[in-house]
């Protein structure tokens, strides 16, 4: 567990701290992100480039994909995370494993690393899906063996007659265009 220090796999330099998905009940995402950072916590917000017009001019801006979801690296216990959230003036909650269980859902470090790579705003041919849309997509678990996505895992799904590698985390999913011939079944 990553209590107060960054855990790393033996001599590999790979971070093994899991992440939380935190749902916000306000639209003050920037302020919440700044709050967690002021507490020394690492955060991640998926963003994408958006073009918009204002006063006859077109602007290109990096905006959050979802305005009520932020990912926070677990560096403390669940009780310490609850305390940090309770001390804030923002209403929020960590997504739990299920409605009957009080334990927070922890996203494994490797899954979060792949999710962050897939959310890179510079990558094209990417789609974001809601948690419900992602769950409804049928597809087999695969490992990408060739090409620029080599090493990534997820589900191979079809969207608009094209194949995508789908990675799901609590609250959302991201899908990148992939050739099905580059993927092998993950059994």
VEXDOZA-79089 format. One line per 3 residues: number of its first residue (from 0); their letters; for each residue y, x, z of N, C-alpha, C, CB. Coordinates in nm, 2 decimals. Glycine has a CB too. Example, Ala and Ser with C-alpha at 12.3 -4.5 7.8 and 13.67 -1.06 7.14 Angstrom:
2
0) AS) -0.57,1.32,0.78,-0.45,1.23,0.78,-0.33,1.32,0.78,-0.45,1.13,0.90  -0.22,1.28,0.71,-0.11,1.37,0.71,0.00,1.29,0.79,-0.06,1.41,0.57;
end
This chain:
187
0) XXX) -0.12,0.08,0.00,0.00,0.00,0.00,0.12,0.09,0.00,0.00,-0.10,0.12  0.23,0.04,-0.05,0.35,0.12,-0.07,0.46,0.09,0.04,0.41,0.09,-0.20  0.43,0.11,0.17,0.52,0.08,0.28,0.62,0.19,0.29,0.44,0.06,0.41;
3) XXX) 0.74,0.17,0.24,0.85,0.26,0.26,0.85,0.39,0.17,0.86,0.30,0.40  0.74,0.42,0.11,0.73,0.54,0.03,0.66,0.50,-0.10,0.65,0.65,0.10  0.68,0.58,-0.20,0.62,0.55,-0.33,0.48,0.61,-0.33,0.71,0.61,-0.45;
6) XXX) 0.38,0.53,-0.35,0.24,0.57,-0.36,0.22,0.62,-0.50,0.14,0.46,-0.31  0.14,0.72,-0.52,0.11,0.77,-0.65,-0.04,0.81,-0.65,0.19,0.89,-0.69  -0.10,0.78,-0.77,-0.24,0.82,-0.78,-0.25,0.97,-0.77,-0.30,0.77,-0.92;
9) XXX) -0.36,1.02,-0.72,-0.37,1.16,-0.69,-0.34,1.25,-0.81,-0.52,1.19,-0.65  -0.23,1.33,-0.80,-0.19,1.43,-0.90,-0.16,1.37,-1.04,-0.29,1.54,-0.91  -0.16,1.24,-1.05,-0.13,1.19,-1.19,0.01,1.15,-1.21,-0.22,1.08,-1.22;
12) XXX) 0.09,1.12,-1.10,0.23,1.08,-1.11,0.24,0.94,-1.15,0.29,1.17,-1.21  0.14,0.86,-1.15,0.15,0.72,-1.19,0.17,0.64,-1.06,0.01,0.67,-1.26  0.28,0.56,-1.07,0.32,0.47,-0.96,0.21,0.36,-0.94,0.46,0.41,-0.98;
15) XXX) 0.17,0.33,-0.82,0.07,0.23,-0.79,0.12,0.11,-0.71,-0.05,0.29,-0.72  0.25,0.11,-0.69,0.31,0.00,-0.61,0.31,-0.13,-0.69,0.45,0.03,-0.57  0.25,-0.24,-0.63,0.26,-0.37,-0.70,0.40,-0.42,-0.70,0.16,-0.47,-0.64;
18) XXX) 0.42,-0.53,-0.77,0.55,-0.60,-0.79,0.53,-0.75,-0.75,0.60,-0.59,-0.93  0.65,-0.80,-0.71,0.66,-0.95,-0.68,0.74,-1.01,-0.79,0.72,-0.97,-0.54  0.71,-1.14,-0.82,0.79,-1.22,-0.90,0.87,-1.31,-0.81,0.71,-1.30,-1.01;
21) XXX) 1.00,-1.31,-0.81,1.09,-1.39,-0.72,1.16,-1.49,-0.80,1.19,-1.29,-0.65  1.14,-1.62,-0.77,1.21,-1.73,-0.83,1.34,-1.76,-0.76,1.12,-1.86,-0.84  1.45,-1.77,-0.84,1.58,-1.80,-0.78,1.61,-1.94,-0.79,1.69,-1.71,-0.85;
24) XXX) 1.69,-2.00,-0.70,1.73,-2.13,-0.70,1.88,-2.14,-0.72,1.69,-2.21,-0.57  1.93,-2.05,-0.80,2.07,-2.04,-0.84,2.08,-1.96,-0.97,2.16,-1.98,-0.72  2.19,-1.96,-1.03,2.21,-1.88,-1.15,2.29,-1.75,-1.13,2.28,-1.97,-1.26;
27) XXX) 2.28,-1.70,-1.01,2.35,-1.58,-0.98,2.26,-1.46,-0.98,2.41,-1.59,-0.83  2.19,-1.44,-1.10,2.09,-1.33,-1.12,2.15,-1.19,-1.10,2.04,-1.34,-1.26  2.27,-1.17,-1.15,2.33,-1.03,-1.14,2.36,-1.00,-0.99,2.46,-1.03,-1.22;
30) XXX) 2.41,-1.10,-0.91,2.44,-1.08,-0.77,2.31,-1.06,-0.69,2.51,-1.20,-0.72  2.20,-1.13,-0.73,2.07,-1.11,-0.66,2.02,-0.98,-0.69,1.97,-1.22,-0.70  2.03,-0.93,-0.81,1.98,-0.80,-0.85,2.06,-0.69,-0.78,2.00,-0.78,-1.01;
33) XXX) 2.19,-0.71,-0.77,2.27,-0.61,-0.69,2.23,-0.61,-0.54,2.42,-0.65,-0.71  2.20,-0.73,-0.49,2.16,-0.74,-0.35,2.03,-0.66,-0.32,2.14,-0.89,-0.31  1.93,-0.68,-0.40,1.80,-0.61,-0.38,1.83,-0.46,-0.40,1.70,-0.66,-0.49;
36) XXX) 1.91,-0.42,-0.50,1.94,-0.28,-0.52,2.01,-0.22,-0.40,2.02,-0.26,-0.65  2.10,-0.30,-0.33,2.17,-0.25,-0.22,2.07,-0.23,-0.10,2.28,-0.35,-0.18  1.96,-0.29,-0.10,1.86,-0.28,0.00,1.76,-0.17,-0.04,1.78,-0.41,0.02;
39) XXX) 1.79,-0.10,-0.15,1.70,0.02,-0.19,1.58,-0.03,-0.26,1.67,0.10,-0.07  1.58,-0.15,-0.31,1.46,-0.20,-0.38,1.48,-0.20,-0.53,1.43,-0.35,-0.33  1.37,-0.16,-0.60,1.37,-0.15,-0.75,1.35,-0.29,-0.80,1.27,-0.05,-0.80;
42) XXX) 1.42,-0.33,-0.91,1.41,-0.46,-0.97,1.39,-0.44,-1.12,1.53,-0.55,-0.94  1.35,-0.55,-1.18,1.33,-0.56,-1.33,1.36,-0.70,-1.37,1.19,-0.51,-1.37  1.45,-0.71,-1.47,1.48,-0.84,-1.53,1.46,-0.83,-1.68,1.63,-0.88,-1.50;
45) XXX) 1.37,-0.90,-1.74,1.35,-0.90,-1.89,1.48,-0.94,-1.96,1.23,-0.98,-1.93  1.53,-0.86,-2.05,1.65,-0.89,-2.13,1.62,-0.88,-2.28,1.76,-0.80,-2.09  1.71,-0.95,-2.35,1.70,-0.95,-2.50,1.84,-0.95,-2.56,1.61,-1.07,-2.55;
48) XXX) 1.85,-0.90,-2.68,1.98,-0.90,-2.75,2.01,-1.04,-2.80,1.98,-0.80,-2.86  2.13,-1.09,-2.78,2.17,-1.22,-2.82,2.30,-1.21,-2.90,2.19,-1.32,-2.70  2.31,-1.27,-3.01,2.43,-1.28,-3.09,2.50,-1.41,-3.06,2.41,-1.26,-3.24;
51) XXX) 2.63,-1.40,-3.04,2.71,-1.52,-3.01,2.85,-1.51,-3.07,2.72,-1.56,-2.86  2.91,-1.62,-3.11,3.04,-1.62,-3.17,3.14,-1.67,-3.07,3.04,-1.71,-3.29  3.26,-1.60,-3.07,3.37,-1.63,-2.98,3.50,-1.60,-3.06,3.36,-1.56,-2.84;
54) XXX) 3.58,-1.70,-3.07,3.71,-1.68,-3.14,3.69,-1.63,-3.28,3.80,-1.59,-3.06  3.59,-1.67,-3.35,3.57,-1.63,-3.49,3.50,-1.49,-3.50,3.70,-1.63,-3.56  3.47,-1.43,-3.39,3.41,-1.30,-3.40,3.27,-1.30,-3.34,3.49,-1.19,-3.32;
57) XXX) 3.18,-1.22,-3.40,3.04,-1.22,-3.35,3.02,-1.10,-3.26,2.94,-1.21,-3.47  2.96,-1.13,-3.14,2.93,-1.03,-3.04,2.78,-1.02,-3.02,3.00,-1.07,-2.91  2.74,-0.90,-2.98,2.60,-0.87,-2.96,2.59,-0.83,-2.81,2.55,-0.75,-3.06;
60) XXX) 2.51,-0.91,-2.73,2.51,-0.88,-2.59,2.37,-0.89,-2.54,2.59,-0.99,-2.51  2.34,-0.80,-2.44,2.21,-0.80,-2.37,2.21,-0.90,-2.26,2.17,-0.65,-2.32  2.12,-1.00,-2.27,2.12,-1.11,-2.17,1.98,-1.13,-2.11,2.17,-1.24,-2.23;
63) XXX) 1.97,-1.18,-1.99,1.84,-1.21,-1.93,1.77,-1.31,-2.01,1.86,-1.25,-1.78  1.64,-1.30,-2.02,1.55,-1.40,-2.09,1.54,-1.52,-2.01,1.41,-1.34,-2.12  1.52,-1.51,-1.88,1.51,-1.62,-1.78,1.61,-1.59,-1.67,1.36,-1.63,-1.72;
66) XXX) 1.69,-1.69,-1.65,1.80,-1.68,-1.55,1.77,-1.70,-1.41,1.91,-1.77,-1.59  1.64,-1.74,-1.38,1.61,-1.77,-1.24,1.48,-1.69,-1.20,1.58,-1.92,-1.22  1.46,-1.57,-1.26,1.34,-1.50,-1.23,1.37,-1.35,-1.23,1.22,-1.52,-1.33;
69) XXX) 1.33,-1.28,-1.12,1.35,-1.14,-1.11,1.23,-1.08,-1.05,1.48,-1.11,-1.02  1.19,-0.95,-1.09,1.08,-0.89,-1.04,1.12,-0.77,-0.95,0.99,-0.83,-1.16  1.06,-0.77,-0.83,1.09,-0.67,-0.73,0.97,-0.59,-0.69,1.15,-0.74,-0.60;
72) XXX) 0.99,-0.45,-0.69,0.88,-0.36,-0.66,0.85,-0.38,-0.51,0.91,-0.22,-0.69  0.72,-0.39,-0.48,0.68,-0.40,-0.34,0.68,-0.26,-0.27,0.54,-0.46,-0.33  0.78,-0.24,-0.19,0.78,-0.11,-0.12,0.77,-0.13,0.03,0.91,-0.04,-0.15;
75) XXX) 0.76,-0.26,0.07,0.75,-0.30,0.21,0.64,-0.40,0.23,0.89,-0.35,0.27  0.62,-0.44,0.36,0.52,-0.55,0.38,0.57,-0.68,0.34,0.48,-0.55,0.54  0.49,-0.78,0.33,0.53,-0.92,0.30,0.63,-0.97,0.40,0.41,-1.01,0.29;
78) XXX) 0.61,-0.94,0.53,0.70,-0.98,0.63,0.84,-0.92,0.61,0.65,-0.95,0.77  0.85,-0.79,0.58,0.98,-0.72,0.55,1.04,-0.78,0.43,0.96,-0.57,0.54  0.97,-0.82,0.33,1.02,-0.88,0.21,1.08,-1.01,0.24,0.92,-0.89,0.10;
81) XXX) 1.01,-1.09,0.32,1.06,-1.22,0.37,1.19,-1.21,0.44,0.95,-1.29,0.45  1.20,-1.11,0.53,1.32,-1.08,0.61,1.44,-1.05,0.52,1.29,-0.97,0.71  1.41,-0.96,0.42,1.52,-0.92,0.33,1.57,-1.05,0.25,1.47,-0.82,0.22;
84) XXX) 1.48,-1.13,0.21,1.52,-1.26,0.14,1.60,-1.35,0.23,1.40,-1.33,0.08  1.55,-1.36,0.36,1.62,-1.45,0.45,1.76,-1.41,0.49,1.53,-1.47,0.58  1.78,-1.27,0.49,1.91,-1.22,0.52,2.02,-1.24,0.41,1.90,-1.07,0.55;
87) XXX) 1.97,-1.27,0.29,2.06,-1.29,0.18,2.12,-1.43,0.18,1.99,-1.27,0.04  2.23,-1.44,0.11,2.30,-1.57,0.10,2.24,-1.65,-0.02,2.45,-1.56,0.09  2.14,-1.60,-0.09,2.09,-1.67,-0.20,1.96,-1.73,-0.17,2.07,-1.56,-0.32;
90) XXX) 1.93,-1.85,-0.23,1.81,-1.92,-0.20,1.71,-1.87,-0.31,1.83,-2.08,-0.21  1.59,-1.82,-0.26,1.49,-1.77,-0.35,1.36,-1.77,-0.28,1.53,-1.63,-0.40  1.25,-1.75,-0.36,1.12,-1.75,-0.30,1.03,-1.66,-0.39,1.06,-1.89,-0.28;
93) XXX) 0.94,-1.59,-0.32,0.84,-1.51,-0.40,0.73,-1.61,-0.44,0.78,-1.39,-0.31  0.69,-1.59,-0.57,0.58,-1.67,-0.62,0.45,-1.64,-0.55,0.56,-1.65,-0.78  0.38,-1.74,-0.50,0.26,-1.73,-0.43,0.14,-1.74,-0.52,0.25,-1.83,-0.31;
96) XXX) 0.02,-1.69,-0.46,-0.10,-1.69,-0.54,-0.14,-1.84,-0.58,-0.22,-1.63,-0.46  -0.13,-1.93,-0.49,-0.15,-2.07,-0.52,-0.08,-2.15,-0.41,-0.30,-2.11,-0.53  -0.08,-2.28,-0.43,0.00,-2.37,-0.34,-0.06,-2.37,-0.20,0.01,-2.51,-0.39;
99) XXX) -0.19,-2.36,-0.19,-0.26,-2.36,-0.06,-0.25,-2.23,0.02,-0.40,-2.40,-0.07  -0.23,-2.12,-0.06,-0.23,-1.98,0.00,-0.09,-1.94,0.03,-0.30,-1.88,-0.09  -0.07,-1.88,0.15,0.07,-1.84,0.18,0.09,-1.69,0.14,0.09,-1.84,0.33;
102) XXX) -0.01,-1.63,0.09,0.01,-1.49,0.04,0.09,-1.48,-0.09,-0.13,-1.42,0.02  0.17,-1.38,-0.10,0.25,-1.36,-0.22,0.16,-1.31,-0.33,0.36,-1.26,-0.19  0.19,-1.35,-0.45,0.12,-1.30,-0.57,0.17,-1.16,-0.60,0.14,-1.39,-0.69;
105) XXX) 0.08,-1.06,-0.60,0.12,-0.92,-0.63,0.08,-0.89,-0.77,0.06,-0.82,-0.53  0.17,-0.84,-0.85,0.14,-0.80,-0.99,0.10,-0.65,-0.98,0.27,-0.82,-1.09  -0.02,-0.62,-1.02,-0.06,-0.48,-1.02,0.04,-0.38,-1.10,-0.20,-0.46,-1.07;
108) XXX) 0.05,-0.26,-1.05,0.15,-0.17,-1.11,0.12,-0.15,-1.26,0.14,-0.03,-1.04  -0.01,-0.13,-1.30,-0.04,-0.11,-1.44,0.00,-0.23,-1.53,-0.19,-0.08,-1.46  -0.03,-0.35,-1.48,0.01,-0.47,-1.55,0.16,-0.48,-1.56,-0.04,-0.60,-1.48;
111) XXX) 0.23,-0.45,-1.46,0.38,-0.46,-1.46,0.44,-0.35,-1.55,0.44,-0.44,-1.32  0.37,-0.23,-1.55,0.42,-0.12,-1.65,0.40,-0.17,-1.79,0.34,0.00,-1.62  0.29,-0.23,-1.83,0.27,-0.28,-1.96,0.37,-0.39,-1.99,0.12,-0.33,-1.98;
114) XXX) 0.39,-0.48,-1.90,0.48,-0.59,-1.92,0.62,-0.54,-1.95,0.48,-0.69,-1.80  0.67,-0.44,-1.87,0.80,-0.38,-1.89,0.81,-0.32,-2.03,0.83,-0.28,-1.78  0.70,-0.25,-2.07,0.71,-0.19,-2.20,0.72,-0.29,-2.31,0.58,-0.11,-2.23;
117) XXX) 0.65,-0.40,-2.30,0.65,-0.51,-2.40,0.78,-0.58,-2.40,0.54,-0.61,-2.37  0.86,-0.58,-2.29,0.99,-0.65,-2.28,1.10,-0.56,-2.33,1.01,-0.69,-2.14  1.08,-0.44,-2.38,1.18,-0.35,-2.43,1.27,-0.43,-2.53,1.12,-0.23,-2.49;
120) XXX) 1.40,-0.44,-2.51,1.48,-0.52,-2.60,1.50,-0.47,-2.74,1.62,-0.54,-2.54  1.46,-0.34,-2.76,1.47,-0.28,-2.89,1.35,-0.31,-2.98,1.48,-0.13,-2.87  1.24,-0.36,-2.92,1.12,-0.40,-2.99,1.14,-0.53,-3.06,1.00,-0.41,-2.90;
123) XXX) 1.11,-0.53,-3.19,1.12,-0.66,-3.27,0.99,-0.73,-3.27,1.18,-0.63,-3.41  0.99,-0.84,-3.33,0.87,-0.93,-3.34,0.80,-0.95,-3.21,0.76,-0.86,-3.44  0.88,-1.00,-3.12,0.84,-1.03,-2.98,0.89,-1.17,-2.95,0.91,-0.93,-2.88;
126) XXX) 0.80,-1.24,-2.87,0.84,-1.38,-2.83,0.81,-1.39,-2.68,0.75,-1.48,-2.91  0.90,-1.46,-2.61,0.88,-1.49,-2.47,0.83,-1.63,-2.46,1.02,-1.47,-2.39  0.74,-1.66,-2.37,0.68,-1.79,-2.34,0.70,-1.82,-2.20,0.54,-1.79,-2.39;
129) XXX) 0.71,-1.95,-2.17,0.71,-2.00,-2.03,0.57,-1.98,-1.98,0.75,-2.15,-2.02  0.55,-1.99,-1.85,0.42,-1.97,-1.78,0.32,-2.07,-1.84,0.44,-1.98,-1.63  0.37,-2.19,-1.85,0.28,-2.30,-1.90,0.24,-2.28,-2.05,0.35,-2.44,-1.89;
132) XXX) 0.33,-2.24,-2.13,0.30,-2.21,-2.27,0.20,-2.10,-2.28,0.43,-2.18,-2.35  0.22,-1.99,-2.20,0.13,-1.88,-2.21,-0.01,-1.91,-2.16,0.18,-1.76,-2.12  -0.02,-1.99,-2.06,-0.15,-2.04,-2.01,-0.23,-2.12,-2.11,-0.14,-2.11,-1.88;
135) XXX) -0.16,-2.20,-2.19,-0.22,-2.29,-2.29,-0.27,-2.22,-2.41,-0.12,-2.40,-2.33  -0.22,-2.10,-2.44,-0.27,-2.02,-2.56,-0.41,-1.97,-2.54,-0.17,-1.91,-2.59  -0.50,-2.01,-2.63,-0.64,-1.96,-2.62,-0.64,-1.82,-2.69,-0.74,-2.05,-2.69;
138) XXX) -0.72,-1.73,-2.63,-0.73,-1.60,-2.69,-0.82,-1.51,-2.60,-0.60,-1.53,-2.70  -0.88,-1.41,-2.67,-0.97,-1.32,-2.60,-0.90,-1.20,-2.54,-1.08,-1.27,-2.70  -0.95,-1.15,-2.43,-0.89,-1.03,-2.36,-0.92,-0.91,-2.45,-0.95,-1.01,-2.22;
141) XXX) -0.82,-0.83,-2.49,-0.84,-0.72,-2.58,-0.77,-0.60,-2.53,-0.79,-0.76,-2.72  -0.81,-0.48,-2.59,-0.74,-0.35,-2.57,-0.70,-0.31,-2.71,-0.84,-0.25,-2.50  -0.57,-0.27,-2.72,-0.52,-0.22,-2.85,-0.57,-0.07,-2.86,-0.37,-0.23,-2.86;
144) XXX) -0.65,-0.04,-2.97,-0.70,0.09,-2.99,-0.62,0.18,-3.08,-0.85,0.08,-3.04  -0.54,0.12,-3.17,-0.47,0.19,-3.27,-0.33,0.14,-3.28,-0.54,0.18,-3.41  -0.24,0.22,-3.34,-0.11,0.18,-3.37,-0.01,0.21,-3.25,-0.10,0.04,-3.40;
147) XXX) 0.11,0.16,-3.27,0.22,0.18,-3.17,0.19,0.12,-3.03,0.35,0.14,-3.22  0.11,0.02,-3.03,0.08,-0.05,-2.90,-0.05,0.00,-2.84,0.06,-0.20,-2.93  -0.10,0.11,-2.89,-0.23,0.17,-2.84,-0.23,0.18,-2.69,-0.25,0.31,-2.90;
150) XXX) -0.34,0.13,-2.62,-0.35,0.14,-2.48,-0.31,0.02,-2.40,-0.27,0.26,-2.43  -0.24,-0.07,-2.47,-0.20,-0.20,-2.40,-0.31,-0.30,-2.40,-0.07,-0.26,-2.47  -0.31,-0.38,-2.30,-0.41,-0.48,-2.28,-0.34,-0.62,-2.27,-0.50,-0.46,-2.16;
153) XXX) -0.42,-0.72,-2.30,-0.37,-0.86,-2.30,-0.46,-0.95,-2.37,-0.23,-0.86,-2.35  -0.41,-1.07,-2.40,-0.49,-1.16,-2.48,-0.44,-1.16,-2.62,-0.48,-1.30,-2.42  -0.53,-1.17,-2.72,-0.50,-1.18,-2.86,-0.49,-1.33,-2.89,-0.61,-1.11,-2.95;
156) XXX) -0.37,-1.37,-2.92,-0.34,-1.51,-2.95,-0.28,-1.53,-3.09,-0.25,-1.57,-2.84  -0.28,-1.65,-3.14,-0.21,-1.69,-3.26,-0.09,-1.77,-3.23,-0.31,-1.76,-3.36  0.02,-1.73,-3.29,0.14,-1.81,-3.28,0.20,-1.81,-3.43,0.25,-1.74,-3.18;
159) XXX) 0.22,-1.93,-3.48,0.27,-1.95,-3.61,0.19,-1.87,-3.72,0.42,-1.91,-3.62  0.06,-1.88,-3.71,-0.03,-1.82,-3.80,-0.03,-1.66,-3.80,0.00,-1.87,-3.94  0.03,-1.60,-3.70,0.03,-1.46,-3.68,-0.03,-1.42,-3.55,0.18,-1.40,-3.69;
162) XXX) -0.09,-1.30,-3.54,-0.15,-1.25,-3.42,-0.05,-1.18,-3.33,-0.27,-1.16,-3.45  -0.07,-1.21,-3.20,0.02,-1.15,-3.10,-0.06,-1.10,-2.98,0.13,-1.24,-3.05  -0.02,-0.99,-2.92,-0.08,-0.95,-2.79,0.01,-1.01,-2.68,-0.08,-0.79,-2.78;
165) XXX) -0.06,-1.10,-2.60,0.01,-1.17,-2.49,-0.02,-1.11,-2.36,-0.03,-1.32,-2.50  0.09,-1.08,-2.28,0.08,-1.03,-2.15,0.15,-1.14,-2.06,0.15,-0.89,-2.13  0.07,-1.19,-1.96,0.12,-1.29,-1.87,0.15,-1.23,-1.73,0.02,-1.40,-1.86;
168) XXX) 0.26,-1.27,-1.67,0.28,-1.24,-1.53,0.33,-1.37,-1.47,0.39,-1.12,-1.51  0.33,-1.38,-1.34,0.38,-1.51,-1.28,0.52,-1.54,-1.32,0.38,-1.50,-1.12  0.54,-1.66,-1.37,0.67,-1.71,-1.42,0.70,-1.70,-1.57,0.77,-1.63,-1.35;
171) XXX) 0.62,-1.62,-1.64,0.65,-1.60,-1.78,0.54,-1.52,-1.85,0.79,-1.54,-1.81  0.55,-1.52,-1.99,0.47,-1.43,-2.07,0.55,-1.37,-2.18,0.35,-1.51,-2.12  0.50,-1.26,-2.23,0.56,-1.19,-2.35,0.46,-1.16,-2.45,0.64,-1.06,-2.30;
174) XXX) 0.49,-1.19,-2.58,0.39,-1.16,-2.68,0.45,-1.07,-2.79,0.35,-1.30,-2.75  0.38,-0.97,-2.83,0.42,-0.88,-2.93,0.33,-0.89,-3.05,0.42,-0.73,-2.88  0.39,-0.89,-3.17,0.31,-0.90,-3.30,0.22,-0.78,-3.30,0.41,-0.90,-3.42;
177) XXX) 0.09,-0.80,-3.34,-0.01,-0.70,-3.35,-0.11,-0.73,-3.46,-0.08,-0.68,-3.21  -0.17,-0.63,-3.52,-0.27,-0.65,-3.61,-0.40,-0.67,-3.54,-0.29,-0.54,-3.72  -0.48,-0.78,-3.57,-0.60,-0.80,-3.49,-0.70,-0.69,-3.52,-0.66,-0.94,-3.54;
180) XXX) -0.69,-0.62,-3.63,-0.78,-0.51,-3.66,-0.76,-0.39,-3.57,-0.77,-0.47,-3.80  -0.65,-0.38,-3.50,-0.62,-0.27,-3.40,-0.68,-0.30,-3.27,-0.47,-0.25,-3.40  -0.73,-0.42,-3.24,-0.78,-0.46,-3.11,-0.93,-0.47,-3.10,-0.72,-0.60,-3.08;
183) XXX) -0.98,-0.43,-2.98,-1.12,-0.45,-2.95,-1.14,-0.53,-2.83,-1.19,-0.30,-2.93  -1.25,-0.60,-2.82,-1.27,-0.69,-2.71,-1.28,-0.61,-2.58,-1.40,-0.77,-2.73  -1.23,-0.66,-2.47,-1.23,-0.59,-2.34,-1.34,-0.64,-2.25,-1.09,-0.61,-2.28;
186) X) -1.46,-0.62,-2.29,-1.57,-0.67,-2.21,-1.64,-0.56,-2.14,-1.67,-0.75,-2.29;
end
